[in-house]
Amino acid sequence: MTHFLVMTSFAALAAVVFGIVAKETQNERVVYGLKVFVEFMVIGLALGWILYFLPF
Amino acid sequence: MSKVEQGRLVDEERAPAQAWAMGAAAWLLPGAGHLLQGKWVRALLLGGAVWICFLAGLWMGGHLFVVKSGEPGSSMLYQLPPMIANLGTGLLYMVSWFMGTGFSDDPVNAARATYEYGNTFLLVAGLLNYLCMLDAFDISAGRKS
């Protein structure tokens, strides 16, 4: 299992729960779930690249 | 007070007890709180997410936390928060405890590349189930649809 696949799985699972729990209508849930998923992925990748260049 | 109003009052008083029961069911078995309220799709999605998160965590070699007293170099303050997070999975945690799965301090397991991922998945499974539990409670109490 690659690191990327683990991160994607984590983001997807968390996004499903956050989307359903946080919003009321189905449309809002889908939009918010996708937003959370994208945020997890973008922040994860950004942090990964920042840490990659750090010398410790 | 009319009989209709009295009936409503009784219903409102009963709702919290039922809501607590739904919350407890949701905590005990991820997905059960919504399932008992007839929310099949939500139960499948929320319960499924928690179950997958937990099983994936165990599969990746993650460690479940329990407070152990008397161990050198360990403090209860370090062990209690992750144990509370792990406890969120209810029966999944308890069954693992009785079976001894995920609780061993195996150095070979800890050396696996996915060990920390597994830990995170197990912690997050419990935390997500706490959210599901609150959702089941709110639905049963009439605060959410």
N, CA and C atoms of all chains as a GROMACS GRO file, in nm:
protein
  603
    1MET      N    1   0.084  -0.119   0.000
    1MET     CA    2   0.000   0.000   0.000
    1MET      C    3   0.089   0.125   0.000
    2THR      N    4   0.070   0.209  -0.096
    2THR     CA    5   0.156   0.327  -0.104
    2THR      C    6   0.110   0.434  -0.004
    3HIS      N    7   0.201   0.524   0.026
    3HIS     CA    8   0.169   0.632   0.118
    3HIS      C    9   0.055   0.716   0.063
    4PHE      N   10   0.058   0.738  -0.068
    4PHE     CA   11  -0.045   0.820  -0.131
    4PHE      C   12  -0.183   0.755  -0.119
    5LEU      N   13  -0.186   0.623  -0.138
    5LEU     CA   14  -0.314   0.551  -0.128
    5LEU      C   15  -0.368   0.556   0.014
    6VAL      N   16  -0.278   0.545   0.112
    6VAL     CA   17  -0.320   0.553   0.252
    6VAL      C   18  -0.378   0.692   0.281
    7MET      N   19  -0.310   0.794   0.232
    7MET     CA   20  -0.357   0.932   0.255
    7MET      C   21  -0.492   0.955   0.186
    8THR      N   22  -0.505   0.902   0.065
    8THR     CA   23  -0.632   0.917  -0.008
    8THR      C   24  -0.745   0.845   0.064
    9SER      N   25  -0.718   0.724   0.113
    9SER     CA   26  -0.820   0.648   0.187
    9SER      C   27  -0.863   0.724   0.311
   10PHE      N   28  -0.764   0.775   0.383
   10PHE     CA   29  -0.793   0.851   0.505
   10PHE      C   30  -0.880   0.973   0.474
   11ALA      N   31  -0.841   1.047   0.370
   11ALA     CA   32  -0.915   1.168   0.333
   11ALA      C   33  -1.058   1.134   0.293
   12ALA      N   34  -1.074   1.024   0.218
   12ALA     CA   35  -1.207   0.984   0.172
   12ALA      C   36  -1.297   0.944   0.289
   13LEU      N   37  -1.243   0.865   0.381
   13LEU     CA   38  -1.322   0.818   0.496
   13LEU      C   39  -1.364   0.936   0.585
   14ALA      N   40  -1.270   1.024   0.612
   14ALA     CA   41  -1.300   1.140   0.696
   14ALA      C   42  -1.399   1.232   0.626
   15ALA      N   43  -1.383   1.249   0.494
   15ALA     CA   44  -1.472   1.339   0.419
   15ALA      C   45  -1.615   1.287   0.419
   16VAL      N   46  -1.631   1.154   0.408
   16VAL     CA   47  -1.766   1.096   0.410
   16VAL      C   48  -1.836   1.129   0.542
   17VAL      N   49  -1.766   1.106   0.652
   17VAL     CA   50  -1.828   1.130   0.784
   17VAL      C   51  -1.852   1.280   0.805
   18PHE      N   52  -1.752   1.363   0.775
   18PHE     CA   53  -1.769   1.508   0.795
   18PHE      C   54  -1.885   1.561   0.710
   19GLY      N   55  -1.890   1.516   0.585
   19GLY     CA   56  -1.995   1.563   0.494
   19GLY      C   57  -2.134   1.530   0.545
   20ILE      N   58  -2.153   1.406   0.590
   20ILE     CA   59  -2.286   1.363   0.636
   20ILE      C   60  -2.324   1.430   0.767
   21VAL      N   61  -2.229   1.438   0.857
   21VAL     CA   62  -2.260   1.488   0.992
   21VAL      C   63  -2.279   1.641   0.995
   22ALA      N   64  -2.203   1.711   0.911
   22ALA     CA   65  -2.199   1.857   0.924
   22ALA      C   66  -2.311   1.930   0.851
   23LYS      N   67  -2.366   1.870   0.747
   23LYS     CA   68  -2.464   1.944   0.665
   23LYS      C   69  -2.600   1.876   0.664
   24GLU      N   70  -2.702   1.951   0.622
   24GLU     CA   71  -2.840   1.902   0.629
   24GLU      C   72  -2.890   1.844   0.497
   25THR      N   73  -2.871   1.917   0.387
   25THR     CA   74  -2.925   1.868   0.260
   25THR      C   75  -2.820   1.782   0.188
   26GLN      N   76  -2.871   1.700   0.095
   26GLN     CA   77  -2.781   1.608   0.025
   26GLN      C   78  -2.678   1.683  -0.060
   27ASN      N   79  -2.726   1.789  -0.125
   27ASN     CA   80  -2.637   1.867  -0.210
   27ASN      C   81  -2.524   1.930  -0.128
   28GLU      N   82  -2.561   1.986  -0.015
   28GLU     CA   83  -2.462   2.048   0.075
   28GLU      C   84  -2.361   1.944   0.124
   29ARG      N   85  -2.412   1.824   0.153
   29ARG     CA   86  -2.324   1.718   0.203
   29ARG      C   87  -2.220   1.678   0.100
   30VAL      N   88  -2.265   1.663  -0.025
   30VAL     CA   89  -2.172   1.623  -0.131
   30VAL      C   90  -2.066   1.730  -0.151
   31VAL      N   91  -2.111   1.855  -0.158
   31VAL     CA   92  -2.018   1.966  -0.181
   31VAL      C   93  -1.918   1.977  -0.066
   32TYR      N   94  -1.969   1.969   0.058
   32TYR     CA   95  -1.881   1.983   0.174
   32TYR      C   96  -1.785   1.863   0.185
   33GLY      N   97  -1.837   1.743   0.157
   33GLY     CA   98  -1.752   1.623   0.160
   33GLY      C   99  -1.638   1.634   0.060
   34LEU      N  100  -1.671   1.678  -0.061
   34LEU     CA  101  -1.567   1.695  -0.164
   34LEU      C  102  -1.466   1.802  -0.123
   35LYS      N  103  -1.518   1.909  -0.062
   35LYS     CA  104  -1.430   2.017  -0.016
   35LYS      C  105  -1.332   1.966   0.090
   36VAL      N  106  -1.384   1.890   0.185
   36VAL     CA  107  -1.298   1.834   0.291
   36VAL      C  108  -1.195   1.740   0.232
   37PHE      N  109  -1.239   1.656   0.137
   37PHE     CA  110  -1.148   1.562   0.073
   37PHE      C  111  -1.033   1.635   0.002
   38VAL      N  112  -1.069   1.736  -0.077
   38VAL     CA  113  -0.967   1.812  -0.150
   38VAL      C  114  -0.873   1.884  -0.053
   39GLU      N  115  -0.930   1.938   0.055
   39GLU     CA  116  -0.846   2.008   0.153
   39GLU      C  117  -0.745   1.914   0.218
   40PHE      N  118  -0.793   1.795   0.256
   40PHE     CA  119  -0.701   1.696   0.315
   40PHE      C  120  -0.588   1.663   0.218
   41MET      N  121  -0.624   1.641   0.093
   41MET     CA  122  -0.525   1.600  -0.006
   41MET      C  123  -0.424   1.712  -0.034
   42VAL      N  124  -0.476   1.832  -0.056
   42VAL     CA  125  -0.388   1.945  -0.090
   42VAL      C  126  -0.294   1.977   0.027
   43ILE      N  127  -0.351   1.983   0.148
   43ILE     CA  128  -0.269   2.015   0.265
   43ILE      C  129  -0.167   1.904   0.291
   44GLY      N  130  -0.210   1.780   0.275
   44GLY     CA  131  -0.119   1.665   0.294
   44GLY      C  132  -0.002   1.670   0.197
   45LEU      N  133  -0.033   1.694   0.069
   45LEU     CA  134   0.073   1.700  -0.032
   45LEU      C  135   0.165   1.820  -0.008
   46ALA      N  136   0.105   1.934   0.027
   46ALA     CA  137   0.185   2.055   0.053
   46ALA      C  138   0.280   2.032   0.171
   47LEU      N  139   0.227   1.975   0.278
   47LEU     CA  140   0.311   1.947   0.395
   47LEU      C  141   0.420   1.846   0.361
   48GLY      N  142   0.384   1.747   0.281
   48GLY     CA  143   0.482   1.646   0.240
   48GLY      C  144   0.599   1.708   0.167
   49TRP      N  145   0.570   1.800   0.073
   49TRP     CA  146   0.677   1.866  -0.002
   49TRP      C  147   0.758   1.961   0.086
   50ILE      N  148   0.690   2.030   0.178
   50ILE     CA  149   0.764   2.120   0.268
   50ILE      C  150   0.861   2.038   0.356
   51LEU      N  151   0.812   1.929   0.410
   51LEU     CA  152   0.897   1.846   0.496
   51LEU      C  153   1.009   1.778   0.419
   52TYR      N  154   0.986   1.751   0.290
   52TYR     CA  155   1.086   1.686   0.206
   52TYR      C  156   1.213   1.770   0.196
   53PHE      N  157   1.197   1.902   0.195
   53PHE     CA  158   1.313   1.991   0.179
   53PHE      C  159   1.382   2.025   0.312
   54LEU      N  160   1.318   1.990   0.423
   54LEU     CA  161   1.379   2.019   0.552
   54LEU      C  162   1.491   1.919   0.579
   55PRO      N  163   1.604   1.966   0.631
   55PRO     CA  164   1.720   1.878   0.648
   55PRO      C  165   1.718   1.791   0.775
   56PHE      N  166   1.604   1.776   0.842
   56PHE     CA  167   1.601   1.692   0.962
   56PHE      C  168   1.476   1.606   0.960
   57MET      N  169  -5.388   2.248   3.152
   57MET     CA  170  -5.317   2.188   3.037
   57MET      C  171  -5.404   2.079   2.973
   58SER      N  172  -5.422   2.089   2.841
   58SER     CA  173  -5.508   1.991   2.774
   58SER      C  174  -5.437   1.856   2.762
   59LYS      N  175  -5.516   1.752   2.724
   59LYS     CA  176  -5.457   1.619   2.711
   59LYS      C  177  -5.356   1.612   2.596
   60VAL      N  178  -5.388   1.690   2.490
   60VAL     CA  179  -5.295   1.693   2.375
   60VAL      C  180  -5.161   1.752   2.418
   61GLU      N  181  -5.167   1.862   2.492
   61GLU     CA  182  -5.044   1.926   2.539
   61GLU      C  183  -4.968   1.835   2.635
   62GLN      N  184  -5.046   1.765   2.719
   62GLN     CA  185  -4.981   1.671   2.812
   62GLN      C  186  -4.910   1.559   2.735
   63GLY      N  187  -4.978   1.513   2.630
   63GLY     CA  188  -4.920   1.407   2.546
   63GLY      C  189  -4.791   1.452   2.481
   64ARG      N  190  -4.793   1.578   2.430
   64ARG     CA  191  -4.672   1.634   2.366
   64ARG      C  192  -4.559   1.643   2.467
   65LEU      N  193  -4.595   1.688   2.589
   65LEU     CA  194  -4.495   1.704   2.693
   65LEU      C  195  -4.431   1.570   2.727
   66VAL      N  196  -4.517   1.466   2.734
   66VAL     CA  197  -4.466   1.333   2.763
   66VAL      C  198  -4.372   1.287   2.652
   67ASP      N  199  -4.414   1.313   2.524
   67ASP     CA  200  -4.330   1.275   2.410
   67ASP      C  201  -4.194   1.344   2.416
   68GLU      N  202  -4.198   1.477   2.451
   68GLU     CA  203  -4.073   1.553   2.458
   68GLU      C  204  -3.984   1.501   2.569
   69GLU      N  205  -4.048   1.456   2.679
   69GLU     CA  206  -3.969   1.403   2.790
   69GLU      C  207  -3.911   1.266   2.755
   70ARG      N  208  -3.985   1.190   2.673
   70ARG     CA  209  -3.937   1.057   2.638
   70ARG      C  210  -3.824   1.063   2.537
   71ALA      N  211  -3.829   1.164   2.452
   71ALA     CA  212  -3.731   1.172   2.342
   71ALA      C  213  -3.586   1.166   2.389
   72PRO      N  214  -3.546   1.240   2.492
   72PRO     CA  215  -3.406   1.234   2.533
   72PRO      C  216  -3.361   1.093   2.576
   73ALA      N  217  -3.447   1.020   2.646
   73ALA     CA  218  -3.409   0.884   2.688
   73ALA      C  219  -3.383   0.796   2.566
   74GLN      N  220  -3.470   0.809   2.466
   74GLN     CA  221  -3.451   0.732   2.344
   74GLN      C  222  -3.323   0.779   2.271
   75ALA      N  223  -3.304   0.911   2.275
   75ALA     CA  224  -3.186   0.966   2.209
   75ALA      C  225  -3.058   0.914   2.274
   76TRP      N  226  -3.059   0.905   2.407
   76TRP     CA  227  -2.941   0.851   2.477
   76TRP      C  228  -2.918   0.706   2.437
   77ALA      N  229  -3.027   0.631   2.423
   77ALA     CA  230  -3.015   0.490   2.384
   77ALA      C  231  -2.958   0.480   2.243
   78MET      N  232  -3.004   0.568   2.153
   78MET     CA  233  -2.952   0.567   2.016
   78MET      C  234  -2.804   0.605   2.013
   79GLY      N  235  -2.770   0.704   2.095
   79GLY     CA  236  -2.629   0.744   2.104
   79GLY      C  237  -2.542   0.630   2.155
   80ALA      N  238  -2.595   0.560   2.256
   80ALA     CA  239  -2.519   0.447   2.312
   80ALA      C  240  -2.505   0.335   2.210
   81ALA      N  241  -2.613   0.310   2.135
   81ALA     CA  242  -2.607   0.205   2.032
   81ALA      C  243  -2.507   0.242   1.924
   82ALA      N  244  -2.508   0.372   1.886
   82ALA     CA  245  -2.415   0.419   1.783
   82ALA      C  246  -2.270   0.407   1.828
   83TRP      N  247  -2.248   0.430   1.958
   83TRP     CA  248  -2.111   0.417   2.011
   83TRP      C  249  -2.070   0.269   2.018
   84LEU      N  250  -2.164   0.187   2.068
   84LEU     CA  251  -2.132   0.046   2.090
   84LEU      C  252  -2.100  -0.027   1.959
   85LEU      N  253  -2.184  -0.006   1.860
   85LEU     CA  254  -2.163  -0.072   1.731
   85LEU      C  255  -2.174   0.033   1.621
   86PRO      N  256  -2.062   0.073   1.562
   86PRO     CA  257  -2.067   0.180   1.463
   86PRO      C  258  -2.171   0.154   1.353
   87GLY      N  259  -2.261   0.248   1.336
   87GLY     CA  260  -2.367   0.236   1.235
   87GLY      C  261  -2.500   0.194   1.293
   88ALA      N  262  -2.498   0.133   1.412
   88ALA     CA  263  -2.621   0.078   1.471
   88ALA      C  264  -2.720   0.189   1.511
   89GLY      N  265  -2.670   0.302   1.556
   89GLY     CA  266  -2.757   0.412   1.599
   89GLY      C  267  -2.845   0.463   1.486
   90HIS      N  268  -2.788   0.472   1.368
   90HIS     CA  269  -2.866   0.518   1.252
   90HIS      C  270  -2.952   0.405   1.196
   91LEU      N  271  -2.900   0.284   1.204
   91LEU     CA  272  -2.973   0.167   1.154
   91LEU      C  273  -3.103   0.149   1.232
   92LEU      N  274  -3.097   0.164   1.362
   92LEU     CA  275  -3.216   0.148   1.446
   92LEU      C  276  -3.320   0.256   1.420
   93GLN      N  277  -3.278   0.367   1.364
   93GLN     CA  278  -3.371   0.475   1.333
   93GLN      C  279  -3.417   0.471   1.187
   94GLY      N  280  -3.379   0.364   1.119
   94GLY     CA  281  -3.422   0.346   0.980
   94GLY      C  282  -3.345   0.429   0.879
   95LYS      N  283  -3.231   0.485   0.921
   95LYS     CA  284  -3.147   0.564   0.830
   95LYS      C  285  -3.044   0.470   0.768
   96TRP      N  286  -3.089   0.389   0.672
   96TRP     CA  287  -3.004   0.282   0.617
   96TRP      C  288  -2.880   0.336   0.546
   97VAL      N  289  -2.904   0.434   0.459
   97VAL     CA  290  -2.792   0.485   0.378
   97VAL      C  291  -2.688   0.551   0.468
   98ARG      N  292  -2.737   0.631   0.562
   98ARG     CA  293  -2.646   0.700   0.654
   98ARG      C  294  -2.571   0.599   0.741
   99ALA      N  295  -2.642   0.496   0.786
   99ALA     CA  296  -2.578   0.391   0.867
   99ALA      C  297  -2.468   0.321   0.788
  100LEU      N  298  -2.499   0.294   0.662
  100LEU     CA  299  -2.402   0.224   0.578
  100LEU      C  300  -2.277   0.310   0.554
  101LEU      N  301  -2.301   0.438   0.525
  101LEU     CA  302  -2.188   0.527   0.496
  101LEU      C  303  -2.106   0.558   0.621
  102LEU      N  304  -2.175   0.598   0.729
  102LEU     CA  305  -2.103   0.634   0.851
  102LEU      C  306  -2.042   0.512   0.919
  103GLY      N  307  -2.125   0.409   0.937
  103GLY     CA  308  -2.075   0.285   1.000
  103GLY      C  309  -1.966   0.223   0.915
  104GLY      N  310  -1.988   0.223   0.784
  104GLY     CA  311  -1.888   0.165   0.692
  104GLY      C  312  -1.756   0.237   0.702
  105ALA      N  313  -1.762   0.371   0.709
  105ALA     CA  314  -1.638   0.450   0.718
  105ALA      C  315  -1.561   0.415   0.846
  106VAL      N  316  -1.633   0.402   0.957
  106VAL     CA  317  -1.567   0.372   1.085
  106VAL      C  318  -1.511   0.229   1.083
  107TRP      N  319  -1.591   0.135   1.036
  107TRP     CA  320  -1.545  -0.005   1.031
  107TRP      C  321  -1.420  -0.018   0.941
  108ILE      N  322  -1.428   0.044   0.823
  108ILE     CA  323  -1.314   0.034   0.729
  108ILE      C  324  -1.190   0.098   0.791
  109CYS      N  325  -1.209   0.214   0.855
  109CYS     CA  326  -1.098   0.285   0.918
  109CYS      C  327  -1.034   0.197   1.026
  110PHE      N  328  -1.117   0.133   1.107
  110PHE     CA  329  -1.066   0.050   1.216
  110PHE      C  330  -0.994  -0.074   1.162
  111LEU      N  331  -1.060  -0.144   1.070
  111LEU     CA  332  -1.000  -0.267   1.017
  111LEU      C  333  -0.874  -0.238   0.937
  112ALA      N  334  -0.875  -0.126   0.863
  112ALA     CA  335  -0.754  -0.087   0.788
  112ALA      C  336  -0.641  -0.056   0.886
  113GLY      N  337  -0.675   0.008   0.998
  113GLY     CA  338  -0.574   0.040   1.100
  113GLY      C  339  -0.511  -0.086   1.157
  114LEU      N  340  -0.595  -0.184   1.186
  114LEU     CA  341  -0.541  -0.311   1.239
  114LEU      C  342  -0.457  -0.383   1.133
  115TRP      N  343  -0.506  -0.378   1.009
  115TRP     CA  344  -0.436  -0.446   0.899
  115TRP      C  345  -0.298  -0.384   0.876
  116MET      N  346  -0.288  -0.253   0.896
  116MET     CA  347  -0.160  -0.186   0.876
  116MET      C  348  -0.068  -0.201   0.997
  117GLY      N  349  -0.114  -0.273   1.098
  117GLY     CA  350  -0.029  -0.301   1.214
  117GLY      C  351  -0.037  -0.197   1.323
  118GLY      N  352  -0.145  -0.120   1.324
  118GLY     CA  353  -0.161  -0.015   1.425
  118GLY      C  354  -0.175  -0.071   1.565
  119HIS      N  355  -0.154   0.018   1.662
  119HIS     CA  356  -0.155  -0.021   1.803
  119HIS      C  357  -0.274   0.042   1.873
  120LEU      N  358  -0.345  -0.039   1.949
  120LEU     CA  359  -0.456   0.012   2.031
  120LEU      C  360  -0.402   0.043   2.170
  121PHE      N  361  -0.446   0.154   2.225
  121PHE     CA  362  -0.391   0.200   2.352
  121PHE      C  363  -0.477   0.159   2.471
  122VAL      N  364  -0.410   0.129   2.579
  122VAL     CA  365  -0.478   0.102   2.705
  122VAL      C  366  -0.388   0.158   2.817
  123VAL      N  367  -0.452   0.207   2.922
  123VAL     CA  368  -0.374   0.264   3.032
  123VAL      C  369  -0.312   0.150   3.112
  124LYS      N  370  -0.180   0.150   3.116
  124LYS     CA  371  -0.108   0.050   3.195
  124LYS      C  372  -0.032   0.123   3.304
  125SER      N  373  -0.051   0.081   3.426
  125SER     CA  374   0.020   0.145   3.536
  125SER      C  375   0.149   0.069   3.566
  126GLY      N  376   0.245   0.143   3.613
  126GLY     CA  377   0.368   0.080   3.659
  126GLY      C  378   0.471   0.050   3.552
  127GLU      N  379   0.443   0.095   3.427
  127GLU     CA  380   0.544   0.073   3.323
  127GLU      C  381   0.649   0.183   3.328
  128PRO      N  382   0.777   0.147   3.323
  128PRO     CA  383   0.880   0.251   3.330
  128PRO      C  384   0.877   0.340   3.206
  129GLY      N  385   0.892   0.470   3.231
  129GLY     CA  386   0.898   0.565   3.120
  129GLY      C  387   0.764   0.598   3.058
  130SER      N  388   0.657   0.551   3.116
  130SER     CA  389   0.526   0.581   3.059
  130SER      C  390   0.440   0.654   3.162
  131SER      N  391   0.365   0.748   3.115
  131SER     CA  392   0.278   0.823   3.204
  131SER      C  393   0.134   0.803   3.161
  132MET      N  394   0.047   0.807   3.261
  132MET     CA  395  -0.095   0.790   3.231
  132MET      C  396  -0.145   0.902   3.140
  133LEU      N  397  -0.083   1.020   3.152
  133LEU     CA  398  -0.124   1.134   3.072
  133LEU      C  399  -0.101   1.109   2.923
  134TYR      N  400   0.001   1.030   2.891
  134TYR     CA  401   0.031   0.998   2.752
  134TYR      C  402  -0.061   0.888   2.699
  135GLN      N  403  -0.105   0.802   2.788
  135GLN     CA  404  -0.182   0.685   2.745
  135GLN      C  405  -0.333   0.710   2.742
  136LEU      N  406  -0.379   0.800   2.829
  136LEU     CA  407  -0.524   0.819   2.842
  136LEU      C  408  -0.589   0.882   2.718
  137PRO      N  409  -0.535   0.994   2.664
  137PRO     CA  410  -0.602   1.053   2.545
  137PRO      C  411  -0.616   0.957   2.427
  138PRO      N  412  -0.507   0.884   2.388
  138PRO     CA  413  -0.527   0.791   2.276
  138PRO      C  414  -0.621   0.676   2.310
  139MET      N  415  -0.624   0.638   2.439
  139MET     CA  416  -0.716   0.530   2.478
  139MET      C  417  -0.861   0.578   2.464
  140ILE      N  418  -0.885   0.704   2.502
  140ILE     CA  419  -1.021   0.759   2.488
  140ILE      C  420  -1.060   0.763   2.340
  141ALA      N  421  -0.965   0.801   2.255
  141ALA     CA  422  -0.992   0.804   2.111
  141ALA      C  423  -1.022   0.663   2.060
  142ASN      N  424  -0.941   0.566   2.101
  142ASN     CA  425  -0.962   0.427   2.059
  142ASN      C  426  -1.095   0.372   2.110
  143LEU      N  427  -1.131   0.411   2.231
  143LEU     CA  428  -1.255   0.363   2.293
  143LEU      C  429  -1.379   0.404   2.215
  144GLY      N  430  -1.365   0.505   2.131
  144GLY     CA  431  -1.478   0.552   2.050
  144GLY      C  432  -1.535   0.446   1.959
  145THR      N  433  -1.458   0.344   1.930
  145THR     CA  434  -1.508   0.239   1.841
  145THR      C  435  -1.592   0.135   1.915
  146GLY      N  436  -1.611   0.154   2.044
  146GLY     CA  437  -1.703   0.069   2.121
  146GLY      C  438  -1.667  -0.079   2.122
  147LEU      N  439  -1.757  -0.160   2.068
  147LEU     CA  440  -1.737  -0.306   2.072
  147LEU      C  441  -1.613  -0.350   1.994
  148LEU      N  442  -1.580  -0.276   1.889
  148LEU     CA  443  -1.462  -0.313   1.810
  148LEU      C  444  -1.338  -0.310   1.897
  149TYR      N  445  -1.329  -0.208   1.982
  149TYR     CA  446  -1.216  -0.196   2.075
  149TYR      C  447  -1.221  -0.309   2.179
  150MET      N  448  -1.342  -0.331   2.232
  150MET     CA  449  -1.355  -0.432   2.339
  150MET      C  450  -1.325  -0.573   2.288
  151VAL      N  451  -1.377  -0.604   2.169
  151VAL     CA  452  -1.351  -0.737   2.111
  151VAL      C  453  -1.201  -0.754   2.086
  152SER      N  454  -1.138  -0.648   2.034
  152SER     CA  455  -0.993  -0.654   2.011
  152SER      C  456  -0.919  -0.675   2.142
  153TRP      N  457  -0.969  -0.613   2.248
  153TRP     CA  458  -0.908  -0.626   2.380
  153TRP      C  459  -0.915  -0.770   2.428
  154PHE      N  460  -1.036  -0.826   2.418
  154PHE     CA  461  -1.054  -0.965   2.464
  154PHE      C  462  -0.972  -1.063   2.380
  155MET      N  463  -0.960  -1.031   2.251
  155MET     CA  464  -0.885  -1.121   2.162
  155MET      C  465  -0.734  -1.093   2.165
  156GLY      N  466  -0.699  -0.979   2.226
  156GLY     CA  467  -0.556  -0.943   2.232
  156GLY      C  468  -0.502  -0.893   2.100
  157THR      N  469  -0.592  -0.852   2.010
  157THR     CA  470  -0.548  -0.804   1.878
  157THR      C  471  -0.518  -0.656   1.884
  158GLY      N  472  -0.398  -0.619   1.841
  158GLY     CA  473  -0.363  -0.477   1.834
  158GLY      C  474  -0.308  -0.420   1.963
  159PHE      N  475  -0.302  -0.498   2.068
  159PHE     CA  476  -0.256  -0.446   2.197
  159PHE      C  477  -0.112  -0.486   2.231
  160SER      N  478  -0.056  -0.577   2.153
  160SER     CA  479   0.078  -0.624   2.186
  160SER      C  480   0.183  -0.518   2.148
  161ASP      N  481   0.287  -0.510   2.227
  161ASP     CA  482   0.398  -0.419   2.198
  161ASP      C  483   0.507  -0.497   2.125
  162ASP      N  484   0.477  -0.530   2.002
  162ASP     CA  485   0.568  -0.611   1.922
  162ASP      C  486   0.664  -0.520   1.844
  163PRO      N  487   0.795  -0.528   1.869
  163PRO     CA  488   0.889  -0.441   1.798
  163PRO      C  489   0.891  -0.465   1.647
  164VAL      N  490   0.864  -0.589   1.606
  164VAL     CA  491   0.860  -0.620   1.461
  164VAL      C  492   0.744  -0.544   1.397
  165ASN      N  493   0.630  -0.545   1.467
  165ASN     CA  494   0.513  -0.474   1.419
  165ASN      C  495   0.538  -0.323   1.413
  166ALA      N  496   0.604  -0.273   1.518
  166ALA     CA  497   0.633  -0.130   1.526
  166ALA      C  498   0.731  -0.084   1.418
  167ALA      N  499   0.808  -0.178   1.366
  167ALA     CA  500   0.906  -0.142   1.263
  167ALA      C  501   0.844  -0.136   1.123
  168ARG      N  502   0.721  -0.179   1.111
  168ARG     CA  503   0.655  -0.177   0.979
  168ARG      C  504   0.636  -0.033   0.932
  169ALA      N  505   0.645  -0.013   0.800
  169ALA     CA  506   0.632   0.122   0.743
  169ALA      C  507   0.492   0.180   0.768
  170THR      N  508   0.394   0.093   0.781
  170THR     CA  509   0.256   0.141   0.796
  170THR      C  510   0.211   0.148   0.942
  171TYR      N  511   0.303   0.126   1.036
  171TYR     CA  512   0.266   0.122   1.178
  171TYR      C  513   0.200   0.252   1.224
  172GLU      N  514   0.263   0.364   1.192
  172GLU     CA  515   0.209   0.494   1.236
  172GLU      C  516   0.077   0.526   1.166
  173TYR      N  517   0.070   0.486   1.039
  173TYR     CA  518  -0.057   0.504   0.966
  173TYR      C  519  -0.168   0.424   1.037
  174GLY      N  520  -0.133   0.301   1.073
  174GLY     CA  521  -0.230   0.216   1.142
  174GLY      C  522  -0.277   0.278   1.271
  175ASN      N  523  -0.183   0.332   1.348
  175ASN     CA  524  -0.219   0.402   1.474
  175ASN      C  525  -0.318   0.515   1.446
  176THR      N  526  -0.285   0.594   1.344
  176THR     CA  527  -0.370   0.709   1.311
  176THR      C  528  -0.509   0.664   1.269
  177PHE      N  529  -0.515   0.561   1.186
  177PHE     CA  530  -0.645   0.509   1.141
  177PHE      C  531  -0.728   0.460   1.260
  178LEU      N  532  -0.664   0.392   1.354
  178LEU     CA  533  -0.737   0.341   1.471
  178LEU      C  534  -0.787   0.455   1.559
  179LEU      N  535  -0.702   0.557   1.578
  179LEU     CA  536  -0.744   0.672   1.659
  179LEU      C  537  -0.858   0.746   1.592
  180VAL      N  538  -0.844   0.768   1.461
  180VAL     CA  539  -0.945   0.845   1.388
  180VAL      C  540  -1.077   0.768   1.377
  181ALA      N  541  -1.069   0.635   1.368
  181ALA     CA  542  -1.193   0.554   1.365
  181ALA      C  543  -1.277   0.582   1.488
  182GLY      N  544  -1.212   0.587   1.604
  182GLY     CA  545  -1.284   0.614   1.728
  182GLY      C  546  -1.340   0.756   1.732
  183LEU      N  547  -1.259   0.852   1.687
  183LEU     CA  548  -1.303   0.992   1.689
  183LEU      C  549  -1.418   1.015   1.591
  184LEU      N  550  -1.410   0.951   1.475
  184LEU     CA  551  -1.520   0.963   1.379
  184LEU      C  552  -1.648   0.902   1.434
  185ASN      N  553  -1.631   0.792   1.508
  185ASN     CA  554  -1.752   0.728   1.564
  185ASN      C  555  -1.815   0.815   1.673
  186TYR      N  556  -1.734   0.894   1.743
  186TYR     CA  557  -1.794   0.989   1.838
  186TYR      C  558  -1.884   1.090   1.764
  187LEU      N  559  -1.838   1.133   1.646
  187LEU     CA  560  -1.920   1.225   1.566
  187LEU      C  561  -2.049   1.156   1.521
  188CYS      N  562  -2.036   1.030   1.478
  188CYS     CA  563  -2.154   0.953   1.435
  188CYS      C  564  -2.251   0.935   1.551
  189MET      N  565  -2.196   0.914   1.669
  189MET     CA  566  -2.278   0.896   1.790
  189MET      C  567  -2.358   1.024   1.817
  190LEU      N  568  -2.294   1.139   1.808
  190LEU     CA  569  -2.363   1.266   1.830
  190LEU      C  570  -2.470   1.288   1.724
  191ASP      N  571  -2.440   1.248   1.600
  191ASP     CA  572  -2.537   1.261   1.491
  191ASP      C  573  -2.661   1.175   1.519
  192ALA      N  574  -2.639   1.051   1.562
  192ALA     CA  575  -2.751   0.961   1.593
  192ALA      C  576  -2.834   1.017   1.709
  193PHE      N  577  -2.765   1.073   1.808
  193PHE     CA  578  -2.834   1.134   1.922
  193PHE      C  579  -2.922   1.251   1.876
  194ASP      N  580  -2.864   1.338   1.794
  194ASP     CA  581  -2.937   1.457   1.746
  194ASP      C  582  -3.058   1.419   1.662
  195ILE      N  583  -3.043   1.318   1.579
  195ILE     CA  584  -3.156   1.274   1.494
  195ILE      C  585  -3.268   1.221   1.583
  196SER      N  586  -3.231   1.140   1.680
  196SER     CA  587  -3.332   1.082   1.769
  196SER      C  588  -3.399   1.188   1.856
  197ALA      N  589  -3.324   1.291   1.895
  197ALA     CA  590  -3.380   1.399   1.978
  197ALA      C  591  -3.459   1.500   1.896
  198GLY      N  592  -3.459   1.483   1.763
  198GLY     CA  593  -3.535   1.572   1.677
  198GLY      C  594  -3.464   1.701   1.643
  199ARG      N  595  -3.334   1.706   1.669
  199ARG     CA  596  -3.258   1.828   1.639
  199ARG      C  597  -3.209   1.830   1.494
  200LYS      N  598  -3.206   1.711   1.434
  200LYS     CA  599  -3.162   1.700   1.295
  200LYS      C  600  -3.258   1.608   1.222
  201SER      N  601  -3.259   1.620   1.090
  201SER     CA  602  -3.348   1.532   1.011
  201SER      C  603  -3.270   1.412   0.960
   0.00000   0.00000   0.00000
